């Protein structure tokens, strides 16, 4: 990772290499007509212009939530009677 200094900052900030952030992996999904209409309506209503970014962020948000929910904890959440 390259290191860059922020203005007026003493600690160097780690910036990931650009080459590692290139998106060259593809995923294709199929939607039925009703799902596509709903998605298009959502895009129009909320003025989503970058559909790929929207889908990517939504998928990753759900993946990270699931990882966090499934992560082991120090104490089990057991309710006592």
C-alpha positions, 0 to 999 in steps of 0.5 A, a space after each residue: 500500500 502506498 502511503 500519503 500524508 494528509 495536510 496538517 496531519 502527522 500520521 501517514 494515511 494508507 491508500 490502497 494501490 489502484 491496481 487492486 481496486 480495479 473491478 474486473 469480476 462480473 456477476 449477471 442476474 436475471 429478473 422477471 418483469 415485475 422485479 425489473 419494473 419495481 427496480 426501474 421505478 425505484 431508480 426513477 423515484 430516488 433518482 439513481 443514476 449509477 445503477 451498478 454502484 447502487 447494486 454493488 453497494 446494496 449487495 456488499 451492505 447485506 454481505 457485511 451485515 450477515 458476516 457481522 451477525 454470524 460473527 462469534 461473540 464472547 458471550 452468547 445472547 442467552 436469555 435467562 428465565 
